[in-house]
């Protein structure tokens, strides 16, 4: 009888051990399966995050490319009308707008005039002469004006009347200055104005070959004796009957013009005239 009880007890112990082993195995298998599922979930999440990051990264250059393309393909807002030497709006550009230009740069006042315009956020074209670019100091003035964001135009080397020069002399007056400007600021001028507004058929043809837009002006007064004073000049530049939509305003590097410049810009804006940016002007049409 005792032997029977021993065998029963032993069998019971073996059965319990077997059940415990199976339970542990099932638990381990379950844990392993859960671990595998967690690894798959983590991997899928990581892949998704990586794909989203790549998408965001790939979109950024695309936006930059679109921005550059937009700047390069900017539509001109104003077109030169040679009949009046003023500017006409293209599409929906404001009609009440004028262009500021300053000749005989960079003489003694040009840098200060550029600083005044910069503070007023007023664009302009500075037409330069070669005889103001003889020294390194004068060249530095031109570069400073350009670095402030102002357009640079060609006003010939010596400010001579082109009608008194031979074709070869005219060529040197124009091309030599364009090359000098490029040497100083890294680019050739896009605008040309002849001294005294005196052009020849040859100079017009040459300027066109050089891809420069030839312009004269609508009005200017600072060379007349009665306007060689700040208040008188500011008044006539803003209140002249010649002020009209698209007017091309001519000024010079002069002490009294530099002094009147802020009042001129302010007065024009008070009359609701905006200022044309040189880069808004339609390039030369060949």
Backbone bond lengths (Angstrom), bond angles and torsions (degrees), N, CA, C in turn:
res aa  C-N    CA-C-N  psi(-1)  N-CA   C-N-CA  omega(-1)  CA-C   N-CA-C  phi
1 X - - - 1.454 - - 1.512 109.46 -
2 X 1.328 116.03 -44.73 1.448 120.31 177.53 1.511 111.66 -58.53
3 X 1.341 116.37 -38.73 1.468 119.57 179.10 1.524 111.48 -63.89
4 X 1.308 116.03 -39.32 1.467 119.73 179.52 1.526 110.80 -62.38
5 X 1.349 114.52 -41.96 1.474 119.18 -178.74 1.532 110.23 -65.32
6 X 1.327 118.10 -37.38 1.460 121.17 177.72 1.519 111.43 -61.12
7 X 1.351 114.28 -46.14 1.463 117.90 -179.28 1.529 111.37 -64.98
8 X 1.325 118.32 -37.48 1.466 121.15 178.91 1.531 110.85 -64.26
9 X 1.362 112.88 -44.47 1.486 117.78 179.31 1.514 110.94 -62.84
10 X 1.355 116.82 -43.08 1.455 120.79 179.96 1.520 111.49 -63.02
11 X 1.329 115.81 -41.33 1.468 120.07 -179.46 1.527 110.31 -64.04
12 X 1.336 113.89 -40.25 1.483 118.54 179.64 1.518 110.90 -62.36
13 X 1.340 116.20 -43.64 1.464 120.51 -179.67 1.525 111.39 -63.24
14 X 1.321 115.87 -42.01 1.460 119.80 178.97 1.524 111.59 -63.11
15 X 1.370 115.43 -39.80 1.459 119.97 -179.96 1.528 110.90 -64.34
16 X 1.330 115.71 -43.26 1.476 119.91 179.23 1.521 110.77 -63.08
17 X 1.339 116.59 -41.60 1.465 120.98 179.93 1.509 111.39 -63.15
18 X 1.349 115.64 -40.78 1.463 120.38 -179.68 1.528 110.76 -64.08
19 X 1.351 114.91 -41.67 1.466 118.82 179.86 1.522 110.83 -64.34
20 X 1.335 115.91 -39.88 1.469 120.09 -179.81 1.516 110.98 -64.72
21 X 1.359 114.10 -40.01 1.469 118.34 179.47 1.517 111.50 -63.69
22 X 1.360 115.22 -44.25 1.467 119.28 179.82 1.537 111.63 -63.41
23 X 1.338 113.88 -40.83 1.479 118.05 179.78 1.512 110.73 -63.26
24 X 1.337 117.30 -41.63 1.474 121.07 179.40 1.502 111.00 -65.06
25 X 1.366 114.67 -40.40 1.466 118.35 179.99 1.517 111.11 -63.64
26 X 1.394 114.28 -42.96 1.466 118.39 -179.89 1.534 110.72 -64.96
27 X 1.339 114.03 -39.02 1.486 117.01 179.20 1.514 111.00 -63.84
28 X 1.365 115.95 -43.60 1.461 119.91 179.19 1.519 111.88 -62.22
29 X 1.360 114.31 -41.05 1.457 118.85 179.54 1.525 110.71 -63.86
30 X 1.353 114.04 -39.98 1.476 118.58 179.44 1.520 110.59 -64.59
31 X 1.357 114.09 -43.88 1.468 118.00 179.61 1.524 111.54 -63.32
32 X 1.352 114.65 -41.57 1.457 118.49 179.04 1.521 110.88 -62.50
33 X 1.352 115.09 -40.70 1.457 119.20 179.89 1.521 111.22 -64.84
34 X 1.368 114.38 -42.24 1.463 118.55 178.23 1.522 110.67 -63.89
35 X 1.331 115.81 -38.66 1.462 120.23 178.58 1.510 110.93 -62.82
36 X 1.352 114.78 -42.79 1.469 119.02 177.99 1.513 111.16 -62.52
37 X 1.368 115.59 -43.04 1.464 119.25 179.38 1.524 111.31 -62.85
38 X 1.367 115.34 -40.32 1.471 119.16 178.75 1.518 111.59 -63.86
39 X 1.356 116.47 -40.40 1.459 120.13 178.59 1.523 111.01 -62.86
40 X 1.373 115.54 -41.53 1.457 119.47 179.52 1.525 110.65 -64.91
41 X 1.361 115.35 -40.16 1.465 119.45 178.97 1.509 111.38 -64.05
42 X 1.361 115.49 -45.76 1.465 119.65 179.26 1.525 111.77 -61.81
43 X 1.335 115.43 -40.77 1.465 119.91 -179.52 1.530 110.49 -64.95
44 X 1.341 115.27 -42.04 1.459 118.85 179.91 1.518 111.06 -64.54
45 X 1.359 115.44 -40.72 1.466 120.09 178.35 1.516 111.18 -62.95
46 X 1.350 115.27 -43.77 1.468 119.87 179.91 1.520 111.39 -62.98
47 X 1.344 115.69 -41.22 1.463 119.22 178.93 1.524 111.47 -63.47
48 X 1.352 115.10 -40.31 1.460 119.68 -179.93 1.518 110.95 -64.30
49 X 1.376 115.41 -45.32 1.469 119.86 178.88 1.514 110.95 -61.09
50 X 1.361 114.98 -39.84 1.456 119.32 -179.64 1.515 111.45 -64.43
51 X 1.371 115.50 -40.92 1.453 119.60 179.79 1.520 111.20 -65.62
52 X 1.379 116.19 -40.31 1.451 119.43 179.56 1.522 111.16 -65.29
53 X 1.366 115.17 -40.01 1.461 119.77 178.68 1.518 111.01 -62.97
54 X 1.350 115.91 -41.95 1.452 120.25 179.32 1.520 110.75 -64.00
55 X 1.369 115.77 -38.62 1.452 119.35 179.59 1.519 110.74 -64.17
56 X 1.362 115.41 -44.05 1.457 119.06 179.79 1.520 111.01 -64.28
57 X 1.341 115.74 -40.90 1.464 120.03 -179.80 1.512 111.31 -65.51
58 X 1.332 116.25 -39.02 1.459 119.48 -177.79 1.524 111.52 -72.50
59 X 1.367 117.17 -24.84 1.446 119.56 -179.50 1.516 111.75 -74.32
60 X 1.346 117.35 -32.16 1.468 120.72 -175.26 1.523 112.88 -60.97
61 X 1.333 119.43 -51.21 1.466 118.70 177.93 1.522 112.37 -60.71
62 X 1.342 115.70 -32.81 1.450 119.24 -179.46 1.527 110.20 -62.33
63 X 1.372 115.22 -44.02 1.445 119.56 178.46 1.516 111.03 -61.57
64 X 1.350 116.65 -41.69 1.451 121.07 179.82 1.520 111.15 -64.31
65 X 1.342 115.43 -39.71 1.455 119.44 179.37 1.524 109.95 -63.29
66 X 1.357 115.78 -41.84 1.450 119.54 -179.77 1.517 110.41 -64.32
67 X 1.360 116.82 -38.46 1.459 120.81 -179.79 1.527 110.59 -64.66
68 X 1.337 117.09 -45.24 1.461 121.17 179.20 1.510 110.35 -62.89
69 X 1.339 115.44 -42.49 1.460 119.76 -178.73 1.525 110.31 -62.91
70 X 1.352 116.49 -39.02 1.454 120.32 179.65 1.517 111.12 -63.89
71 X 1.362 115.92 -42.26 1.456 119.74 179.97 1.524 111.33 -65.05
72 X 1.327 116.53 -41.94 1.451 120.41 -176.82 1.518 111.32 -68.95
73 X 1.339 116.67 -32.14 1.449 120.81 -176.47 1.525 112.17 -103.83
74 X 1.341 116.05 28.14 1.455 120.40 -179.37 1.533 109.60 -59.65
75 X 1.326 115.71 135.70 1.456 121.23 -177.97 1.525 110.25 -80.79
76 X 1.343 119.13 130.50 1.470 120.85 177.17 1.526 111.13 -59.62
77 X 1.324 115.80 146.31 1.460 120.90 -177.70 1.532 112.62 -105.88
78 X 1.350 116.86 -21.10 1.467 119.72 -176.42 1.530 110.56 -137.80
79 X 1.338 114.76 146.14 1.464 121.11 -179.58 1.536 108.88 -123.28
80 X 1.339 115.64 134.82 1.456 120.51 178.83 1.522 110.84 -68.94
81 X 1.330 115.93 131.95 1.459 122.49 174.67 1.526 106.50 -108.08
82 X 1.328 117.47 103.87 1.462 121.44 -175.12 1.524 112.88 -66.95
83 X 1.315 117.70 -17.88 1.459 120.19 179.73 1.526 111.22 -67.46
84 X 1.329 116.01 -31.61 1.467 120.55 -179.43 1.528 111.28 -121.94
85 X 1.325 116.49 -1.45 1.467 122.83 -176.15 1.524 112.23 53.86
86 X 1.325 114.58 31.25 1.458 120.91 175.03 1.513 109.52 -118.04
87 X 1.326 116.36 -168.63 1.457 120.45 -173.51 1.521 111.62 -125.51
88 X 1.321 114.34 138.35 1.449 121.36 178.80 1.525 109.68 -108.93
89 X 1.324 117.22 140.32 1.468 119.22 -179.76 1.525 111.51 -70.36
90 X 1.318 114.64 146.82 1.461 121.56 174.35 1.518 107.13 -108.17
91 X 1.306 116.81 134.24 1.468 121.55 -179.39 1.523 110.44 60.91
92 X 1.346 117.04 -119.64 1.462 120.23 -172.58 1.519 113.51 -106.75
93 X 1.321 118.61 20.06 1.467 120.92 178.72 1.533 109.51 -65.10
94 X 1.333 117.49 146.45 1.468 120.32 -179.43 1.532 112.11 -60.55
95 X 1.310 117.36 135.30 1.462 121.32 178.03 1.524 111.21 -73.00
96 X 1.319 117.04 -38.12 1.462 121.49 -178.08 1.532 109.40 -79.84
97 X 1.311 115.31 80.34 1.467 121.53 -178.73 1.516 108.82 -147.05
98 X 1.333 116.53 147.53 1.466 121.79 179.24 1.524 109.14 -134.68
99 X 1.322 115.21 160.60 1.466 121.45 178.42 1.525 109.45 -109.72
100 X 1.334 116.39 132.90 1.460 122.00 175.62 1.526 109.28 -96.88
101 X 1.336 117.02 131.24 1.462 120.75 176.50 1.528 108.98 -135.00
102 X 1.328 115.70 145.95 1.464 122.09 -178.98 1.518 108.64 -129.63
103 X 1.324 116.68 119.39 1.467 122.67 -179.08 1.533 111.48 -94.97
104 X 1.341 114.03 168.48 1.466 123.22 175.60 1.524 112.81 62.79
105 X 1.307 116.09 36.94 1.466 121.51 176.05 1.539 108.70 -93.25
106 X 1.314 118.92 160.94 1.463 126.20 -8.01 1.527 111.33 -98.91
107 X 1.353 115.75 85.34 1.456 119.63 176.15 1.537 108.55 -76.30
108 X 1.286 118.94 -156.62 1.456 121.96 -168.47 1.527 115.07 -67.22
109 X 1.339 118.13 -25.03 1.473 120.60 -173.64 1.529 114.75 -103.24
110 X 1.322 117.85 -8.65 1.470 120.52 -170.05 1.523 113.75 -61.02
111 X 1.311 118.14 -42.82 1.462 120.13 -178.24 1.526 110.09 -64.95
112 X 1.330 117.49 -44.10 1.466 120.12 178.08 1.531 111.30 -64.30
113 X 1.324 116.85 -36.73 1.464 119.72 177.54 1.526 110.63 -65.91
114 X 1.314 115.78 -39.29 1.464 119.74 177.06 1.522 110.91 -63.98
115 X 1.321 117.20 -39.77 1.471 120.86 178.93 1.528 110.80 -64.93
116 X 1.329 116.45 -40.57 1.467 120.10 177.26 1.522 110.65 -61.60
117 X 1.324 116.54 -46.88 1.461 120.91 179.42 1.521 111.56 -63.50
118 X 1.324 116.62 -38.83 1.457 121.14 178.99 1.525 110.70 -61.97
119 X 1.331 116.85 -44.21 1.459 121.06 179.22 1.529 111.31 -63.41
120 X 1.317 116.30 -31.17 1.466 121.18 -179.80 1.525 112.47 -89.82
121 X 1.340 116.93 0.21 1.465 122.20 -175.89 1.532 109.99 53.68
122 X 1.339 114.53 46.76 1.464 121.49 -177.18 1.523 110.20 -114.10
123 X 1.324 118.61 113.63 1.475 121.81 -179.60 1.519 111.87 -74.09
124 X 1.341 116.31 156.76 1.461 121.27 178.80 1.521 109.42 -165.34
125 X 1.327 115.43 164.01 1.469 122.12 172.31 1.525 107.76 -108.43
126 X 1.328 116.93 129.77 1.460 121.90 174.03 1.532 108.00 -101.32
127 X 1.329 116.63 113.54 1.463 121.61 177.50 1.533 108.39 -90.52
128 X 1.334 116.15 122.06 1.465 119.93 -171.02 1.526 112.40 -108.48
129 X 1.333 113.90 154.51 1.470 122.46 175.48 1.519 109.47 -111.96
130 X 1.328 115.21 144.64 1.459 119.69 -179.57 1.512 114.16 -65.26
131 X 1.352 117.23 -29.34 1.462 118.55 -178.36 1.528 112.66 -74.35
132 X 1.339 117.42 -2.84 1.462 121.66 171.30 1.523 111.13 -102.33
133 X 1.328 116.70 13.96 1.465 121.39 -179.08 1.527 110.87 -128.10
134 X 1.323 115.84 33.56 1.466 120.30 -177.08 1.520 113.42 -80.48
135 X 1.316 117.44 -30.42 1.471 121.21 -175.06 1.521 110.57 -111.86
136 X 1.316 115.22 165.30 1.468 120.31 177.84 1.526 110.55 -65.38
137 X 1.316 116.73 -34.01 1.464 120.42 177.71 1.525 111.06 -63.41
138 X 1.334 115.90 -42.81 1.457 119.93 179.62 1.520 111.20 -67.59
139 X 1.311 117.15 -38.40 1.465 120.86 176.51 1.525 110.77 -64.02
140 X 1.328 116.12 -37.90 1.467 120.74 178.01 1.532 110.38 -64.00
141 X 1.322 116.97 -34.95 1.469 120.22 177.08 1.529 110.68 -61.46
142 X 1.317 115.37 -46.19 1.463 119.53 -179.60 1.519 110.91 -61.85
143 X 1.315 116.62 -43.68 1.460 120.24 -179.92 1.526 110.53 -63.31
144 X 1.317 117.26 -38.94 1.462 120.99 179.28 1.527 110.68 -63.12
145 X 1.313 116.32 -42.42 1.467 120.47 178.28 1.524 110.29 -62.65
146 X 1.322 116.01 -45.95 1.469 120.47 178.77 1.517 111.20 -63.18
147 X 1.325 117.43 -41.50 1.467 121.22 -178.95 1.522 111.90 -66.09
148 X 1.321 117.26 -21.94 1.470 120.62 175.60 1.524 111.54 -78.03
149 X 1.336 116.73 -5.06 1.457 120.65 174.48 1.509 115.42 103.04
150 X 1.333 118.31 12.25 1.461 120.32 -177.45 1.529 111.86 -93.80
151 X 1.324 115.12 143.71 1.465 121.06 177.47 1.525 109.76 -72.52
152 X 1.331 115.26 145.64 1.456 121.51 -179.30 1.531 109.24 -114.84
153 X 1.342 115.63 130.01 1.454 120.39 -179.90 1.522 111.62 -116.15
154 X 1.331 116.02 161.93 1.467 123.73 -179.16 1.536 109.10 -92.71
155 X 1.372 115.94 124.83 1.467 121.38 179.02 1.530 110.51 -124.15
156 X 1.314 115.77 23.42 1.478 126.90 179.35 1.525 112.32 76.69
157 X 1.325 114.25 162.66 1.461 120.89 -177.26 1.526 112.39 -68.23
158 X 1.329 117.77 -49.97 1.472 120.33 -169.35 1.521 114.92 -116.03
159 X 1.344 116.74 4.72 1.473 121.34 -179.03 1.538 111.56 61.37
160 X 1.302 116.20 36.74 1.468 120.93 177.57 1.524 110.53 -88.46
161 X 1.300 116.27 154.07 1.457 121.94 174.92 1.533 107.62 -70.28
162 X 1.309 117.28 115.30 1.466 120.85 -175.21 1.526 112.18 -62.47
163 X 1.313 117.26 -25.37 1.468 120.16 -179.29 1.524 112.52 -70.86
164 X 1.316 116.96 -13.41 1.467 120.65 178.72 1.522 111.81 -96.76
165 X 1.347 117.68 0.73 1.463 121.86 -174.27 1.524 111.29 -110.92
166 X 1.335 114.77 154.94 1.474 120.02 173.40 1.521 109.25 -72.29
167 X 1.315 115.56 167.34 1.472 118.40 178.98 1.522 111.16 -61.40
168 X 1.312 117.50 -39.73 1.460 120.20 179.22 1.525 110.99 -64.59
169 X 1.309 116.44 -39.45 1.471 120.19 178.09 1.530 111.04 -67.75
170 X 1.310 116.87 -39.15 1.463 120.32 176.71 1.529 110.24 -62.10
171 X 1.325 114.74 -42.31 1.465 120.17 -179.66 1.527 111.03 -59.94
172 X 1.329 115.47 -43.96 1.464 119.10 179.99 1.524 111.05 -67.52
173 X 1.312 117.42 -39.89 1.464 121.53 179.30 1.535 111.40 -57.91
174 X 1.313 115.95 -38.56 1.468 120.54 -174.58 1.532 112.07 -89.21
175 X 1.330 116.50 -52.61 1.466 119.48 -174.32 1.528 112.73 -70.57
176 X 1.310 116.64 -37.57 1.460 119.60 -179.77 1.531 110.27 -61.71
177 X 1.319 116.54 -39.61 1.467 119.63 179.26 1.522 111.35 -69.81
178 X 1.318 117.00 -41.53 1.472 118.85 178.21 1.526 110.87 -58.94
179 X 1.330 116.49 -41.91 1.466 120.42 178.66 1.528 111.00 -65.04
180 X 1.320 116.49 -39.21 1.463 120.57 179.99 1.527 111.05 -67.09
181 X 1.317 116.26 -41.93 1.466 120.64 177.37 1.527 110.18 -60.66
182 X 1.324 116.09 -44.75 1.466 120.09 179.23 1.527 110.66 -61.59
183 X 1.316 116.98 -39.23 1.465 121.29 179.16 1.530 111.08 -61.92
184 X 1.316 116.91 -33.87 1.466 121.46 -175.24 1.529 112.48 -86.06
185 X 1.325 117.46 -45.88 1.471 119.54 -173.67 1.527 113.71 -108.97
186 X 1.346 116.78 -6.00 1.459 119.49 176.18 1.510 115.47 89.65
187 X 1.329 117.72 5.20 1.466 120.00 177.89 1.522 109.89 -154.41
188 X 1.314 115.11 151.85 1.464 119.76 179.90 1.535 109.91 -82.87
189 X 1.321 117.02 153.82 1.466 120.06 -179.83 1.524 111.74 -69.31
190 X 1.333 115.24 149.53 1.460 121.40 178.98 1.529 111.97 -103.59
191 X 1.344 116.71 -6.31 1.462 121.21 -176.98 1.527 109.70 -127.57
192 X 1.343 116.09 147.99 1.468 121.44 178.08 1.518 109.84 -135.07
193 X 1.323 114.92 136.97 1.465 120.27 171.90 1.517 108.21 -134.77
194 X 1.314 116.23 126.09 1.468 121.12 179.51 1.525 109.97 -77.57
195 X 1.320 117.99 141.88 1.463 120.36 173.44 1.528 110.48 -55.31
196 X 1.326 115.99 136.34 1.472 123.15 -179.69 1.534 112.28 64.52
197 X 1.326 117.59 8.21 1.462 120.68 -176.36 1.512 112.16 66.88
198 X 1.332 116.18 22.67 1.466 122.29 -173.11 1.531 110.13 -98.15
199 X 1.319 116.21 98.81 1.461 122.35 -179.44 1.528 111.37 -105.68
200 X 1.319 114.88 158.78 1.465 121.65 173.28 1.519 108.15 -121.08
201 X 1.308 116.14 165.53 1.468 118.96 176.44 1.528 110.17 -59.47
202 X 1.332 115.79 -38.00 1.468 118.99 -179.12 1.525 110.89 -67.78
203 X 1.316 117.66 -45.18 1.471 119.68 -178.63 1.527 110.49 -64.05
204 X 1.314 117.22 -39.14 1.470 120.17 177.83 1.521 110.85 -60.85
205 X 1.338 115.90 -44.02 1.458 120.92 179.98 1.527 110.83 -64.86
206 X 1.320 116.71 -43.23 1.459 121.39 -179.08 1.526 111.14 -65.23
207 X 1.299 117.08 -43.41 1.466 121.59 179.04 1.531 110.02 -60.94
208 X 1.316 115.75 -40.25 1.465 119.94 178.27 1.523 111.18 -64.61
209 X 1.341 116.63 -41.88 1.469 120.79 177.82 1.532 111.30 -60.65
210 X 1.322 115.79 -31.42 1.461 121.51 -178.79 1.522 113.04 -87.45
211 X 1.328 116.61 8.57 1.471 122.41 177.86 1.524 113.18 60.48
212 X 1.332 116.64 32.58 1.462 120.28 175.40 1.525 109.55 -103.71
213 X 1.309 116.08 141.78 1.457 121.63 176.85 1.522 108.37 -85.79
214 X 1.331 116.59 118.98 1.455 121.74 -178.85 1.523 109.88 -82.41
215 X 1.317 116.35 131.20 1.458 119.30 177.97 1.522 111.33 -140.69
216 X 1.317 115.25 152.48 1.455 121.68 170.20 1.524 107.20 -110.43
217 X 1.331 119.26 -125.49 1.460 119.64 179.93 1.522 109.78 -158.92
218 X 1.339 114.43 165.90 1.460 120.43 177.55 1.522 110.30 -90.35
219 X 1.335 116.67 -47.65 1.461 120.21 175.70 1.524 110.68 -160.70
220 X 1.327 114.30 160.98 1.456 122.78 175.68 1.520 107.96 -166.84
221 X 1.330 118.15 154.59 1.459 120.54 -173.77 1.527 114.42 -138.89
222 X 1.321 118.73 -8.77 1.464 118.11 -166.69 1.523 114.47 -73.62
223 X 1.334 118.99 -1.02 1.458 120.99 174.57 1.536 111.78 -96.29
224 X 1.341 115.99 -7.30 1.457 119.88 179.15 1.534 109.75 -87.53
225 X 1.322 115.70 136.74 1.457 121.69 -170.77 1.528 113.42 -55.70
226 X 1.338 117.55 -40.91 1.464 120.10 -176.14 1.530 113.45 -70.62
227 X 1.352 115.70 -10.94 1.467 118.79 -179.91 1.530 112.55 -113.98
228 X 1.311 116.60 16.51 1.455 120.49 179.12 1.529 110.74 -90.15
229 X 1.339 112.66 51.43 1.465 122.28 179.68 1.530 107.44 -155.43
230 X 1.305 116.00 142.07 1.466 121.90 -170.51 1.528 113.93 -49.80
231 X 1.321 118.17 -59.23 1.460 121.12 -171.81 1.523 111.85 -67.56
232 X 1.320 116.12 -40.72 1.463 119.60 -179.67 1.523 110.69 -63.88
233 X 1.320 116.64 -41.42 1.463 120.40 -179.54 1.518 111.17 -68.39
234 X 1.330 117.37 -45.24 1.463 120.61 179.98 1.527 110.35 -59.56
235 X 1.327 116.36 -39.57 1.466 120.48 -178.32 1.524 111.64 -66.44
236 X 1.317 117.46 -47.71 1.469 119.55 -176.68 1.527 111.85 -69.96
237 X 1.334 118.28 -34.44 1.462 120.59 -179.52 1.531 111.75 -66.53
238 X 1.324 116.47 -29.03 1.468 120.69 -177.28 1.524 111.86 -96.27
239 X 1.330 117.78 -30.54 1.466 121.07 -172.19 1.529 114.68 -110.22
240 X 1.317 118.15 3.92 1.459 119.81 176.99 1.525 111.59 -62.16
241 X 1.312 115.66 149.34 1.471 120.32 177.21 1.528 111.88 -70.15
242 X 1.338 116.35 -12.56 1.466 120.70 179.59 1.531 112.85 -81.20
243 X 1.332 116.23 -11.01 1.467 118.83 177.96 1.522 108.68 -67.68
244 X 1.317 115.99 122.43 1.456 121.50 -178.65 1.522 109.24 -149.56
245 X 1.303 116.07 169.81 1.464 120.72 177.93 1.530 110.30 -58.24
246 X 1.333 116.01 129.55 1.457 121.02 176.80 1.507 114.60 82.02
247 X 1.338 118.08 8.70 1.463 121.13 -176.94 1.526 111.93 -62.06
248 X 1.328 115.08 143.78 1.461 123.40 177.74 1.531 106.78 -104.28
249 X 1.335 116.95 105.27 1.458 122.37 -172.74 1.527 110.70 -90.56
250 X 1.325 115.24 123.75 1.465 121.43 -178.67 1.526 111.07 -100.27
251 X 1.329 115.28 126.13 1.459 122.53 173.52 1.527 108.24 -133.66
252 X 1.333 115.34 169.03 1.461 120.15 -178.34 1.521 110.94 -131.02
253 X 1.322 114.58 163.77 1.465 120.95 172.87 1.531 107.44 -73.45
254 X 1.358 114.84 91.61 1.463 121.58 179.40 1.533 108.54 -138.04
255 X 1.317 116.82 153.86 1.466 120.32 -179.40 1.522 111.25 -58.12
256 X 1.339 117.34 -48.04 1.461 121.33 -175.74 1.531 111.87 -70.53
257 X 1.330 116.32 -29.99 1.473 119.04 177.54 1.519 110.24 -71.36
258 X 1.315 116.26 -41.34 1.464 120.65 176.97 1.523 110.22 -60.17
259 X 1.336 116.67 -40.21 1.458 120.91 -179.21 1.527 111.55 -68.60
260 X 1.338 117.83 -33.19 1.466 122.22 -176.05 1.527 113.30 -88.95
261 X 1.319 117.90 -10.24 1.463 121.87 -168.42 1.525 113.22 -58.29
262 X 1.320 117.88 -45.81 1.466 119.82 -179.05 1.527 111.10 -61.94
263 X 1.330 117.24 -42.75 1.473 120.37 179.41 1.523 111.16 -65.96
264 X 1.319 117.47 -33.45 1.467 120.80 178.39 1.526 110.39 -65.20
265 X 1.318 116.03 -48.44 1.472 120.13 -179.57 1.527 110.34 -63.18
266 X 1.329 116.36 -45.89 1.466 120.40 179.78 1.524 111.17 -61.91
267 X 1.328 116.85 -42.77 1.458 120.48 -179.67 1.516 113.11 -64.37
268 X 1.313 116.91 -39.58 1.464 120.51 177.60 1.527 111.00 -63.60
269 X 1.319 115.48 -42.83 1.468 119.35 -179.70 1.524 111.44 -68.48
270 X 1.315 117.26 -33.68 1.466 119.75 176.85 1.523 110.98 -65.71
271 X 1.311 117.02 -23.47 1.464 121.91 175.46 1.530 111.70 -90.92
272 X 1.328 115.10 11.34 1.477 122.53 175.86 1.522 113.89 70.77
273 X 1.340 116.31 24.33 1.463 119.15 172.90 1.526 109.38 -91.11
274 X 1.331 115.48 130.82 1.462 119.82 171.22 1.528 107.90 -91.19
275 X 1.326 116.15 167.17 1.460 121.09 -176.69 1.522 109.97 -108.85
276 X 1.306 116.24 127.45 1.464 121.96 -177.71 1.524 110.12 -72.59
277 X 1.317 115.85 131.35 1.464 120.50 174.98 1.528 109.05 -84.13
278 X 1.316 117.44 134.22 1.480 118.97 -179.51 1.531 113.01 -53.41
279 X 1.336 116.91 -35.40 1.466 118.68 -179.43 1.525 112.73 -71.73
280 X 1.336 117.10 -10.41 1.467 121.22 176.94 1.534 111.93 -85.65
281 X 1.319 116.80 -8.75 1.461 120.92 -177.27 1.538 110.63 -82.00
282 X 1.295 116.09 133.57 1.472 121.11 -179.69 1.544 109.49 -61.63
283 X 1.313 117.95 130.20 1.487 120.58 179.85 1.514 111.44 -63.72
284 X 1.302 114.27 168.55 1.467 121.62 178.96 1.531 110.50 -54.51
285 X 1.317 115.74 130.62 1.451 121.59 176.57 1.529 109.26 -100.18
286 X 1.331 116.07 112.06 1.483 119.70 -178.14 1.513 111.25 -82.79
